[in-house]
Amino acid sequence: MQLIPRIADRTVVIGVVGLGYVGLSVAVALASAGFQVVGVDVDVERVAMISAGECPIRGSEPELAELLARVTASKKLAVFADYAPLATADVVLVDVDTPVSSDGRARFVSLRAACGALGGVMKPGVLVVVESTVAPGTCTGVVAPTLEKASGRKLNEGFFLGHCPERVMPGRLLGNLRELPRPCGGESPETCEAMVALYSTITRGRLETCDCLTAELVKTAENAYRDVNIAFANELGMICEAVGADFRRVRELVNQSPGRDLLVAGAGVGGHCIPKDPWLLAQAVRGQWEATPRLISAARGVNDAMPVHVTHLVEDALGELGVPVHGAKITVYGYAYLEDSDDVRNSPSQVLIDRLSELGARVAVHDPWVRAYAGDMYAVADGASAAVLMVAHTSYRDLDLGRLKRVLARPVLVDGRFLVESRAARDAGFVFRGLGRGEKTT
Ligand code: SAJ
């Protein structure tokens, strides 16, 4: 594989399939590093926007729009809606979506389609690197056979295969790309060397080599690990609530014990990766084990139940005033999946909204970061029988309880993110419920 010297002098042509959060940021980073980059996406409107130098990703992404405009103007980045131009690429990064369906399975429809189309055009000796998060075993079990079938060439002879899982986070797309360590999983030692040489041109993060299977396990395990740890915090939060303790005080003292790092109980676990990746990890043993790995699926169950628990807190608080949920207006504060973010994917608030609506409530939503729900945060509570805090947006931290109480029809406040002190809420005359804080706490 004669890629390394050509990576050094930037004469390698790099293809990127899929120009979403991951693909667009890596395409811009590589073009900014001096490579000729050929981007492909099936979304023709997205391709047109990028070709015009406009960034299709909203929200604050430092430098991304500016660099995108620069590399499209200089033609270092050229984007297309068809795969033919990828015939010129020496390396192709695959950054397509890998969703998990409601039964917890990934069928890799986009991945299979992308590899089938790529296989039909890619040049001999090309290095294909999958960056999308996939279930362990997917690179050698799905990607390689699809590429072999479509190209008529054999792995490690007619093409090479690697897996370098993305570690992006909305709001820090280019920052994470430049800073975070990444496993460079390759199906041959030369592949690993070429991947390290390539990624070294855009990241200061540590680049460790391994095989594709190990890299697939690393990414799915790191997020399953986070999901399980959040689930433990949530379960402890429910225990504290039941026995009348304050989860925050318990957490503070637990974390004073060496080697403990308890996370924070909350109203739910959303986002683009944490709810999905545990299922991808579990999928690795689907069919081999009688059942899905128990801890992974149990943790998913705990976390998915948190917005349902918030629903119960609302019902309980309204019940104290003899007010039925049915027919009540309820205002939900926060729709994004994460504080101070506009990303609404897998929003836990949507689960709450659905449950309250099923109970017959009329739900109003506020979120300063989400265009559809921005606006005056007190007006949205006008005439409501309850207010529910679901996301710890900074702007909610100085909520004026007196002003909120004046616009509400009933003084009911439910806090899912430790935003309001119980005593302050009760002193202001609210019927208050705090997730992770039992009735007996002040
Ligand atoms: N959450 C809790 N309690 C916690 C932490 C998170 O309820 O203690 C909830 C959040 O409210 C959110 C969800 O979990 O709804 C996910 O939060 P997150 O902080 O894990 O944010 P993500 O989903 O953006 O996670 C990403 C992941 N990074 C990548 O996939 C590359 C994750 O591995 C990182 O740990 C996380 O960013 C981070 O903190 O950087």
Residues whose N, C-alpha, C, O or C-beta is under 5 A from the ligand:
A	BS01	SAJ	E166 R167 V168 M169 E222 N223 I230 L263 V264 A265 G266 G268 V269 G270 G271 H272 C273 I274 Y337 L338
